[in-house]
Amino acid sequence: MMDDIPGQTITARFSLRTILIVPYVALVLGLAAAIGLLSYSAGDRAVRTVSEHLLLETAERIGLAVDRHLIGSGATLEAAFPDGMAAADDIGSDLKALRTRFWIATSLHIDPNNYVYYGNVSGQALGLFRHSLEEGELRIKLKPEENRTRYRFNGINGELTFHSREEKLFDPRTRPWYKAGANSKKDIWTSVYIDFGTQDLVATRARKVMGANGQLAGVVATDMSLRSLNDFVRNLKTSQHGLAFIIEPNGDLIASSAGLNVKHLTDGSNVRLNAKDSGNATLNNVYEKLMELNVQQEITSTAKTFSFDDDTNERIHVAYQKVKDNTGIEWITVVAVPRKDFMGDVFNNIKRTVIISVLAVLVAILIGLSILNWVASDLKRLSEAAVQVGNGVTDTPLEITRHDEIGLLANSFKTMQKRLQTDRLTGLSNRDAFERRLNAKIAEYSHQAEKKAFGVLFIDLNGFKAINDQFGHDAGDIALIEVARRLSVSVRAGDLVARYAGDEFAIMLDNVARTEDIAAIRLCVETALALPLTLNTLPGAPEVQLGGAIGVSHFPTDGKDGVGLLKVADRDMYVHKFASKLAAQESQS
């Protein structure tokens, strides 16, 4: 009997069909697995880059909103008591001038700075509270032993009408804001507290005022309501499961998209809500991680990112930025998004790739190779574009036309690029896009053989708040859209028009040799804004009047960088705004 030959034994156990098919199928499955891994790896890299940039952008947007509140409060105090202006010993002797300045001060940022008040070392007090653009309330106390009297009036020089006299004696010298301001060499903020009337969070900014003898004369202060800041954060769109919030270093919430920042107790009182007591698991986990990283001890205010796994092993991507100023404010803005919000389409694409490869065994190699090339090339382009976004270049062209998950991701990326550069309401460029174009324009200047100077217009609308108050925010939106249209048709083809913030617009004027050459364009814009505006969607189609204050700067005459040019234009705008207000006041008096 002959011994079995090894080769014959293998052939007996497995047919030639099996021997050929098994390795082939294994190759197909291995190729499918390789494609899935490559797709996942490339998609993961691209999504991580995009998500990090998106988180940083959102954290910085919140930081800008905070800065606007802080800067506005400083401008309010400066208008009420300009730096270096000596206060009179007796408020009564300077009452008319104080009333005028306080009215102007509360006009700058009526939301949130609608209340300015002053107390002196003698115990006298004066406060001006704005109920609306036209209606104000003057709170006067000229003798230390008397209670404050409240008068109502309309307009800056309106006749005072007695309203009421307070029952409780008010002594400004005993108030926390007075003590804080009197003992500080610069502006200082009080701790955030809950307003008794509105139940909103409020912070008070105070400033020492000196007398003609160089000694302390009193303290001027303004309240900053944090309600609009909380509304901004609450309405901020991050992702399906993402959240944004602002906290103080001790964890007390300033604003949150996940819920309230004030806790209502059973006895009817209210207390501030701490992050660890928010009731939101993601917010609690993010706050605990921030404390582990000692973020509150960091000195830099640059936005940063990190990732961690929460209690459910869900990966959370976080961006944060410390907001500090030299007056005592120290807050932390935070944006957190779960990884699943970014990676959903990538996972679905991998599953489909594997399933199709398994079902299409006979043509899997050809399809796999073509898919690899098709998928990898687009993912590479998407990744490269994402890296550009991560480096701050948001207008990199991305031409990917697909109808699968990568196409959805590409379309989402392009939509994100557009949203990062476009104001959603008006369709104009937004603040970030304008500043990037402005800085790019300045960078190009040094490389140009023929140096082309340019100009900047900074526009602040007049009367916009009145439209919102009288006709509602929908009418305000209509007005902003019409203003955007007028600005767009009032400038040249090469000029860039942007909505800078709220009712502020900015225009970059291309190829303007001298500052004097801007005058004609400025006049054209002023004329366009001065035309009556018809609110066609409202009953009766009422006409309203807007107009605007326009500031001008010229490059390179007025500055060598974007920040400097915008500051010059902003200051020039305020000069014209104050001049027009004073002219209007003089015409009324």
C-alpha positions as CSV (number, residue, x, y, z in Angstrom):
1,M,0.0,0.0,0.0
2,M,1.5,3.3,-1.0
3,D,1.9,6.2,1.4
4,D,-0.2,9.3,0.8
5,I,1.6,12.0,-1.0
6,P,1.2,15.4,0.8
7,G,0.1,17.2,-2.4
8,Q,-2.5,14.5,-3.2
9,T,-3.9,14.8,0.3
10,I,-4.4,18.5,0.1
11,T,-6.0,18.1,-3.4
12,A,-8.4,15.5,-2.0
13,R,-9.4,17.7,0.9
14,F,-9.9,20.9,-1.1
15,S,-11.1,21.3,-4.7
16,L,-9.3,23.5,-7.2
17,R,-12.3,25.8,-7.1
18,T,-11.9,26.2,-3.4
19,I,-8.2,26.7,-3.6
20,L,-8.7,29.5,-6.1
21,I,-11.8,31.1,-4.6
22,V,-10.8,31.2,-0.9
23,P,-7.6,33.3,-1.4
24,Y,-9.5,35.4,-3.9
25,V,-12.4,36.0,-1.5
26,A,-9.8,36.6,1.3
27,L,-8.1,39.1,-1.0
28,V,-11.4,40.9,-1.7
29,L,-12.3,41.0,1.9
30,G,-8.8,42.2,2.9
31,L,-9.0,44.9,0.2
32,A,-12.5,45.9,1.5
33,A,-11.1,46.1,5.0
34,A,-8.1,48.1,3.7
35,I,-10.4,50.5,1.9
36,G,-12.5,50.9,5.1
37,L,-9.5,51.6,7.2
38,L,-8.1,54.1,4.7
39,S,-11.5,55.8,4.5
40,Y,-11.8,55.9,8.2
41,S,-8.3,57.2,8.7
42,A,-8.5,59.9,6.1
43,G,-12.0,61.0,7.2
44,D,-11.0,61.0,10.8
45,R,-8.0,63.3,10.1
46,A,-10.1,65.6,8.0
47,V,-12.9,65.8,10.6
48,R,-10.5,66.4,13.5
49,T,-9.0,69.3,11.6
50,V,-12.4,70.7,10.7
51,S,-13.9,70.2,14.2
52,E,-10.9,71.8,15.9
53,H,-11.1,74.9,13.8
54,L,-14.9,75.1,14.2
55,L,-14.6,74.8,18.0
56,L,-11.9,77.5,18.1
57,E,-14.0,79.8,15.9
58,T,-17.1,79.4,18.1
59,A,-15.1,79.9,21.3
60,E,-13.6,83.1,19.8
61,R,-17.0,84.3,18.7
62,I,-18.3,84.1,22.2
63,G,-15.2,85.9,23.4
64,L,-15.8,88.7,21.0
65,A,-19.4,89.0,22.3
66,V,-18.0,89.3,25.9
67,D,-15.4,91.9,24.8
68,R,-18.2,94.0,23.1
69,H,-20.0,94.1,26.4
70,L,-16.9,95.1,28.4
71,I,-15.8,97.7,25.9
72,G,-19.3,99.2,25.7
73,S,-19.4,99.6,29.5
74,G,-16.0,101.4,29.4
75,A,-17.2,103.7,26.7
76,T,-20.4,104.5,28.7
77,L,-18.3,105.5,31.8
78,E,-16.0,107.6,29.6
79,A,-18.9,109.5,28.1
80,A,-20.4,110.1,31.6
81,F,-17.2,111.3,33.2
82,P,-14.3,111.6,30.6
83,D,-10.9,110.7,32.0
84,G,-9.3,113.8,33.6
85,M,-12.6,115.8,34.0
86,A,-12.8,117.2,37.6
87,A,-16.1,116.8,39.4
88,A,-17.9,119.7,41.1
89,D,-18.1,119.5,44.9
90,D,-21.9,120.0,44.7
91,I,-23.9,117.9,42.2
92,G,-26.6,120.6,42.1
93,S,-24.2,123.2,40.7
94,D,-23.4,120.9,37.7
95,L,-26.7,119.2,37.4
96,K,-27.5,120.2,33.8
97,A,-24.1,119.2,32.4
98,L,-24.2,115.9,34.3
99,R,-27.7,115.1,33.0
100,T,-26.6,115.8,29.4
101,R,-23.5,113.6,29.7
102,F,-25.4,110.8,31.4
103,W,-28.1,110.9,28.6
104,I,-25.4,110.6,25.9
105,A,-23.6,107.9,27.9
106,T,-26.7,105.7,28.1
107,S,-27.3,106.3,24.4
108,L,-24.1,104.5,23.4
109,H,-25.1,101.0,24.4
110,I,-28.6,101.2,25.7
111,D,-28.6,97.4,25.7
112,P,-27.1,96.6,28.1
113,N,-25.8,99.9,29.6
114,N,-29.1,101.8,30.2
115,Y,-28.3,103.0,33.7
116,V,-25.5,105.4,34.8
117,Y,-25.2,106.8,38.3
118,Y,-22.8,108.9,40.4
119,G,-22.4,109.4,44.2
120,N,-20.0,111.8,45.8
121,V,-18.1,112.0,49.1
122,S,-20.8,114.3,50.5
123,G,-23.5,111.6,50.1
124,Q,-25.2,113.3,47.1
125,A,-26.3,111.0,44.3
126,L,-27.5,111.3,40.7
127,G,-28.6,108.5,38.4
128,L,-30.1,108.4,34.9
129,F,-32.1,105.3,33.9
130,R,-33.2,104.9,30.3
131,H,-36.6,103.2,29.9
132,S,-36.3,103.6,26.1
133,L,-34.6,105.7,23.5
134,E,-36.8,108.6,24.3
135,E,-37.9,108.1,27.9
136,G,-35.6,108.6,30.9
137,E,-35.7,108.7,34.6
138,L,-33.6,111.0,36.8
139,R,-32.9,109.9,40.3
140,I,-31.6,112.9,42.4
141,K,-30.4,113.2,46.0
142,L,-28.8,116.6,46.8
143,K,-28.8,116.4,50.5
144,P,-27.3,113.4,52.4
145,E,-30.2,113.2,54.8
146,E,-33.0,113.2,52.2
147,N,-34.3,110.3,50.2
148,R,-33.9,110.1,46.4
149,T,-36.5,111.7,44.2
150,R,-37.4,110.2,40.9
151,Y,-38.4,112.4,37.9
152,R,-39.5,111.2,34.5
153,F,-38.8,113.1,31.2
154,N,-38.7,112.6,27.4
155,G,-35.6,113.6,25.3
156,I,-32.3,114.9,26.4
157,N,-33.6,118.2,27.6
158,G,-37.2,117.2,28.4
159,E,-39.0,118.8,31.3
160,L,-38.7,116.9,34.6
161,T,-42.0,115.5,36.0
162,F,-42.1,114.3,39.6
163,H,-42.7,110.5,39.7
164,S,-41.9,109.3,43.3
165,R,-39.7,109.6,46.3
166,E,-38.0,106.6,47.7
167,E,-39.0,105.5,51.2
168,K,-35.6,103.9,52.0
169,L,-32.6,106.2,52.6
170,F,-30.0,105.7,49.9
171,D,-26.4,106.5,50.8
172,P,-24.1,105.9,47.8
173,R,-21.0,105.8,50.0
174,T,-22.2,102.5,51.6
175,R,-22.7,100.7,48.4
176,P,-20.3,98.0,47.2
177,W,-19.8,99.7,43.8
178,Y,-18.8,103.0,45.5
179,K,-16.4,101.3,47.9
180,A,-14.8,99.3,45.0
181,G,-14.4,102.3,42.8
182,A,-13.1,104.6,45.5
183,N,-10.4,102.1,46.4
184,S,-9.2,101.4,42.8
185,K,-6.9,103.4,40.6
186,K,-8.7,102.2,37.5
187,D,-12.1,100.9,36.4
188,I,-13.2,97.9,38.4
189,W,-16.1,95.4,38.2
190,T,-18.1,94.3,41.1
191,S,-19.0,90.6,41.5
192,V,-21.8,89.3,39.3
193,Y,-25.1,89.4,41.1
194,I,-28.8,88.8,40.5
195,D,-30.9,91.9,39.8
196,F,-33.8,92.1,42.2
197,G,-36.2,93.5,39.6
198,T,-35.4,91.5,36.4
199,Q,-33.9,88.4,38.1
200,D,-31.1,88.6,35.4
201,L,-27.4,88.5,36.1
202,V,-25.8,91.9,36.3
203,A,-22.3,93.2,36.9
204,T,-21.4,96.8,37.8
205,R,-18.4,98.7,36.4
206,A,-17.2,101.6,38.6
207,R,-14.7,104.4,38.2
208,K,-13.2,106.8,40.7
209,V,-13.8,110.5,39.9
210,M,-11.4,113.2,41.2
211,G,-12.2,116.8,42.2
212,A,-10.5,120.0,41.2
213,N,-8.2,119.6,44.3
214,G,-7.0,116.3,43.1
215,Q,-8.8,114.4,45.9
216,L,-11.6,111.8,45.6
217,A,-14.8,113.5,44.6
218,G,-17.0,110.5,44.1
219,V,-17.6,107.3,42.0
220,V,-19.5,106.9,38.7
221,A,-20.8,103.5,37.7
222,T,-22.9,101.6,35.1
223,D,-24.8,98.3,35.3
224,M,-24.2,95.7,32.6
225,S,-27.0,93.2,32.2
226,L,-25.8,89.8,31.1
227,R,-29.2,88.8,29.7
228,S,-28.3,89.6,26.0
229,L,-25.0,87.7,26.4
230,N,-26.9,84.7,27.8
231,D,-29.4,84.9,24.9
232,F,-26.4,85.0,22.4
233,V,-24.9,81.8,23.9
234,R,-28.3,80.0,24.2
235,N,-29.1,80.7,20.5
236,L,-25.6,79.7,19.3
237,K,-25.7,76.8,16.9
238,T,-22.9,74.2,17.6
239,S,-24.1,70.7,16.7
240,Q,-26.9,68.3,17.6
241,H,-25.5,67.4,21.0
242,G,-23.0,70.2,21.4
243,L,-23.2,73.0,24.0
244,A,-21.6,76.4,24.8
245,F,-21.2,78.2,28.1
246,I,-19.4,80.9,30.0
247,I,-18.2,80.4,33.6
248,E,-16.2,82.3,36.2
249,P,-13.1,80.5,37.6
250,N,-15.2,79.3,40.6
251,G,-17.6,77.5,38.3
252,D,-20.5,80.0,38.5
253,L,-22.4,80.2,35.2
254,I,-22.5,83.4,33.3
255,A,-24.4,82.0,30.3
256,S,-25.2,78.5,29.0
257,S,-26.9,77.0,26.0
258,A,-27.8,74.0,28.1
259,G,-30.2,75.7,30.5
260,L,-30.5,78.4,33.1
261,N,-27.8,80.4,34.8
262,V,-29.9,81.2,37.9
263,K,-31.5,78.7,40.2
264,H,-35.0,79.3,41.7
265,L,-35.4,78.1,45.2
266,T,-38.6,76.8,46.9
267,D,-38.8,79.9,49.1
268,G,-39.1,82.1,46.1
269,S,-35.5,83.4,46.2
270,N,-32.9,83.0,43.5
271,V,-29.2,82.0,43.6
272,R,-26.5,81.7,41.0
273,L,-26.1,78.3,39.4
274,N,-22.7,76.6,39.5
275,A,-21.5,74.4,36.6
276,K,-21.4,71.3,38.8
277,D,-25.0,71.8,39.7
278,S,-26.3,72.5,36.2
279,G,-28.0,69.1,35.8
280,N,-26.4,68.7,32.3
281,A,-24.0,65.7,32.3
282,T,-21.8,66.9,29.4
283,L,-21.5,70.4,31.0
284,N,-20.6,68.8,34.4
285,N,-17.9,66.5,32.8
286,V,-16.4,69.4,30.8
287,Y,-16.2,71.6,33.8
288,E,-14.6,68.9,35.9
289,K,-12.0,68.4,33.1
290,L,-11.3,72.1,33.0
291,M,-10.6,72.1,36.7
292,E,-8.3,69.1,36.4
293,L,-6.3,71.0,33.7
294,N,-6.2,74.1,36.1
295,V,-7.5,76.3,33.3
296,Q,-8.4,79.0,35.9
297,Q,-4.6,79.4,36.6
298,E,-3.7,80.0,33.0
299,I,-2.4,83.5,32.1
300,T,-2.8,83.4,28.3
301,S,-6.1,84.4,26.6
302,T,-5.4,82.4,23.5
303,A,-8.2,79.9,22.5
304,K,-7.2,76.2,23.1
305,T,-8.6,72.8,22.5
306,F,-8.5,69.4,24.2
307,S,-10.4,66.1,24.1
308,F,-11.4,63.6,26.7
309,D,-13.7,60.6,27.3
310,D,-16.7,61.2,29.5
311,D,-18.4,58.8,31.9
312,T,-20.0,56.9,29.0
313,N,-16.7,56.6,27.1
314,E,-18.0,59.2,24.6
315,R,-15.2,61.3,23.1
316,I,-15.8,65.0,23.7
317,H,-13.9,67.7,21.8
318,V,-13.6,71.0,23.7
319,A,-12.4,74.5,22.9
320,Y,-12.0,77.2,25.6
321,Q,-10.7,80.8,25.9
322,K,-10.0,82.9,28.9
323,V,-11.5,86.4,28.7
324,K,-9.7,88.9,31.0
325,D,-9.4,92.6,31.2
326,N,-7.6,95.0,33.5
327,T,-10.7,95.9,35.4
328,G,-11.2,92.6,37.3
329,I,-13.2,90.5,34.8
330,E,-12.0,86.9,34.4
331,W,-14.3,84.5,32.6
332,I,-13.9,81.3,30.6
333,T,-15.8,80.7,27.3
334,V,-16.3,77.0,26.5
335,V,-17.6,75.0,23.5
336,A,-18.0,71.2,23.7
337,V,-19.1,68.8,20.9
338,P,-19.3,65.0,21.1
339,R,-17.2,63.1,18.5
340,K,-20.2,61.4,17.2
341,D,-21.6,64.7,15.9
342,F,-18.6,64.9,13.5
343,M,-18.0,61.3,12.6
344,G,-21.5,59.9,11.8
345,D,-21.2,60.2,8.0
346,V,-17.7,58.7,8.0
347,F,-18.8,55.6,9.9
348,N,-21.8,55.1,7.5
349,N,-19.5,55.4,4.5
350,I,-17.2,52.6,5.9
351,K,-20.1,50.2,6.4
352,R,-21.4,50.8,2.9
353,T,-18.0,50.2,1.5
354,V,-17.5,46.9,3.2
355,I,-21.1,45.6,2.3
356,I,-20.7,46.5,-1.3
357,S,-17.3,44.9,-1.5
358,V,-18.6,41.6,0.0
359,L,-21.6,41.5,-2.3
360,A,-19.6,42.3,-5.4
361,V,-16.9,39.6,-5.1
362,L,-16.3,39.0,-8.8
363,V,-15.6,42.7,-9.5
364,A,-14.4,43.7,-6.1
365,I,-10.8,44.3,-7.0
366,L,-11.6,46.6,-9.9
367,I,-14.3,48.4,-7.9
368,G,-12.1,48.5,-4.8
369,L,-9.2,50.0,-6.7
370,S,-11.4,52.6,-8.3
371,I,-13.1,53.4,-5.1
372,L,-9.8,53.7,-3.3
373,N,-8.6,56.2,-5.9
374,W,-12.0,58.0,-6.0
375,V,-12.4,58.1,-2.3
376,A,-8.8,58.8,-1.3
377,S,-8.4,61.7,-3.8
378,D,-11.5,63.5,-2.6
379,L,-10.6,62.9,1.1
380,K,-7.1,64.2,0.4
381,R,-8.6,67.3,-1.1
382,L,-11.0,67.6,1.8
383,S,-8.2,67.1,4.3
384,E,-6.0,69.7,2.6
385,A,-8.8,72.2,2.6
386,A,-9.5,71.4,6.2
387,V,-5.9,72.0,7.1
388,Q,-6.2,75.4,5.3
389,V,-9.2,76.2,7.4
390,G,-7.3,75.1,10.5
391,N,-4.6,77.6,9.4
392,G,-7.2,80.4,9.2
393,V,-7.8,80.3,5.4
394,T,-11.6,79.9,5.1
395,D,-12.0,80.6,1.4
396,T,-10.1,77.7,-0.1
397,P,-12.0,76.4,-3.1
398,L,-13.3,72.8,-2.7
399,E,-14.9,71.4,-5.8
400,I,-16.1,67.9,-4.8
401,T,-19.3,66.7,-6.5
402,R,-20.6,63.5,-4.9
403,H,-23.8,62.1,-3.7
404,D,-22.5,59.9,-0.8
405,E,-21.4,60.6,2.7
406,I,-18.1,62.2,1.6
407,G,-20.2,64.4,-0.7
408,L,-22.4,65.3,2.3
409,L,-19.3,66.0,4.4
410,A,-17.8,68.1,1.5
411,N,-21.1,70.0,1.2
412,S,-21.2,70.5,4.9
413,F,-17.6,71.7,4.8
414,K,-18.4,74.2,2.0
415,T,-21.5,75.3,3.9
416,M,-19.4,75.8,7.0
417,Q,-16.9,77.8,4.9
418,K,-19.7,80.0,3.6
419,R,-21.2,80.5,7.0
420,L,-17.9,81.4,8.5
421,Q,-17.6,84.2,5.9
422,T,-21.2,85.2,5.4
423,D,-23.7,87.1,7.6
424,R,-26.8,84.8,7.6
425,L,-29.4,87.7,7.5
426,T,-28.0,90.1,4.9
427,G,-25.8,87.8,2.8
428,L,-22.9,90.2,3.2
429,S,-19.4,89.1,4.4
430,N,-19.3,88.8,8.2
431,R,-16.8,90.4,10.6
432,D,-14.4,87.5,10.5
433,A,-14.3,87.4,6.7
434,F,-13.9,91.1,6.5
435,E,-11.0,91.2,8.9
436,R,-9.3,88.3,7.0
437,R,-9.7,90.1,3.7
438,L,-8.5,93.3,5.2
439,N,-5.3,91.7,6.6
440,A,-4.7,89.9,3.3
441,K,-5.1,93.2,1.5
442,I,-2.4,94.7,3.7
443,A,-0.1,91.7,3.3
444,E,-0.4,92.0,-0.5
445,Y,0.5,95.7,-0.4
446,S,4.2,95.0,0.4
447,H,4.5,92.6,-2.6
448,Q,2.9,94.9,-5.2
449,A,5.1,96.6,-7.7
450,E,2.5,99.4,-8.1
451,K,1.4,100.2,-4.5
452,K,-2.4,100.5,-4.3
453,A,-3.7,102.2,-1.2
454,F,-7.2,101.6,0.0
455,G,-9.7,102.9,2.5
456,V,-12.1,101.6,5.2
457,L,-15.6,102.9,6.1
458,F,-17.1,102.0,9.5
459,I,-20.8,102.6,9.6
460,D,-23.1,102.7,12.7
461,L,-26.9,103.0,11.9
462,N,-29.0,105.7,13.6
463,G,-32.5,104.9,14.7
464,F,-32.2,101.1,14.3
465,K,-33.2,100.4,18.0
466,A,-36.3,102.5,17.5
467,I,-37.4,100.3,14.6
468,N,-37.0,97.2,16.7
469,D,-38.9,98.8,19.6
470,Q,-41.7,100.2,17.5
471,F,-42.2,97.5,14.9
472,G,-40.5,94.4,16.2
473,H,-37.3,92.5,15.3
474,D,-38.7,91.2,12.0
475,A,-39.0,94.8,10.9
476,G,-35.4,95.4,12.1
477,D,-34.3,92.5,10.0
478,I,-36.0,93.9,6.9
479,A,-34.2,97.2,7.6
480,L,-30.8,95.6,7.9
481,I,-31.4,93.7,4.6
482,E,-32.4,96.9,2.8
483,V,-29.4,98.7,4.3
484,A,-27.1,95.9,3.0
485,R,-28.6,96.2,-0.4
486,R,-28.1,100.0,-0.5
487,L,-24.5,99.7,0.7
488,S,-23.8,97.1,-2.0
489,V,-25.1,99.3,-4.8
490,S,-23.5,102.4,-3.5
491,V,-19.9,101.2,-3.8
492,R,-17.7,100.1,-6.7
493,A,-17.3,96.5,-8.1
494,G,-14.0,95.9,-6.3
495,D,-15.2,97.1,-2.9
496,L,-16.1,94.7,-0.1
497,V,-19.2,95.3,2.1
498,A,-19.6,93.5,5.4
499,R,-22.0,93.4,8.3
500,Y,-19.6,93.9,11.2
501,A,-21.9,93.4,14.2
502,G,-25.5,94.2,15.0
503,D,-26.3,97.4,13.2
504,E,-22.7,98.1,12.3
505,F,-21.3,97.7,8.8
506,A,-17.8,98.0,7.3
507,I,-16.7,98.7,3.7
508,M,-13.2,98.1,2.3
509,L,-12.6,100.6,-0.6
510,D,-10.3,99.2,-3.2
511,N,-7.6,101.4,-4.8
512,V,-8.1,104.8,-3.1
513,A,-4.9,106.9,-3.5
514,R,-5.7,109.6,-0.9
515,T,-7.9,110.0,2.1
516,E,-9.7,112.9,0.3
517,D,-10.8,110.5,-2.4
518,I,-13.0,108.7,0.0
519,A,-15.3,111.7,0.5
520,A,-17.3,111.1,-2.7
521,I,-18.0,107.5,-1.8
522,R,-18.8,108.4,1.8
523,L,-21.3,111.0,0.6
524,C,-22.9,108.5,-1.8
525,V,-23.3,106.0,1.1
526,E,-24.7,108.7,3.5
527,T,-27.2,109.7,0.8
528,A,-28.3,106.1,0.3
529,L,-28.7,105.6,4.0
530,A,-30.6,108.8,4.4
531,L,-33.4,107.8,2.0
532,P,-36.7,106.8,3.7
533,L,-37.1,103.0,4.1
534,T,-40.5,101.4,3.5
535,L,-41.4,98.4,5.7
536,N,-43.5,96.7,3.0
537,T,-44.3,93.6,5.0
538,L,-46.1,95.6,7.8
539,P,-49.7,96.8,7.6
540,G,-49.7,100.3,6.0
541,A,-46.1,99.9,4.8
542,P,-44.8,102.6,7.1
543,E,-41.8,104.6,6.2
544,V,-38.9,104.9,8.7
545,Q,-35.7,107.0,8.7
546,L,-32.4,105.5,9.4
547,G,-29.2,107.2,8.4
548,G,-25.9,106.4,9.9
549,A,-22.6,107.7,11.3
550,I,-19.7,106.9,9.0
551,G,-16.0,106.8,10.1
552,V,-13.1,106.7,7.7
553,S,-9.5,105.4,7.7
554,H,-7.0,105.1,4.9
555,F,-4.2,102.7,4.4
556,P,-1.3,103.2,4.8
557,T,-1.9,106.8,6.0
558,D,-3.9,105.9,9.2
559,G,-2.4,102.6,10.2
560,K,-0.2,99.7,9.1
561,D,-2.5,96.8,10.2
562,G,-6.2,95.9,10.2
563,V,-6.7,96.5,13.9
564,G,-5.3,100.0,13.7
565,L,-7.4,100.9,10.6
566,L,-10.6,99.7,12.2
567,K,-9.8,101.6,15.4
568,V,-9.2,104.9,13.5
569,A,-12.4,104.4,11.5
570,D,-14.4,103.5,14.6
571,R,-13.1,106.6,16.5
572,D,-14.0,108.8,13.4
573,M,-17.4,107.2,13.4
574,Y,-18.0,108.1,17.0
575,V,-16.8,111.7,16.4
576,H,-19.4,112.1,13.7
577,K,-22.1,110.3,15.8
578,F,-21.5,112.6,18.8
579,A,-21.3,115.7,16.5
580,S,-24.7,114.8,14.9
581,K,-26.2,114.2,18.3
582,L,-24.9,117.4,19.7
583,A,-26.2,119.2,16.6
584,A,-29.6,117.6,17.0
585,Q,-29.6,118.6,20.7
586,E,-28.7,122.2,19.9
587,S,-31.5,122.3,17.3
588,Q,-34.0,121.1,19.9
589,S,-32.9,123.4,22.6
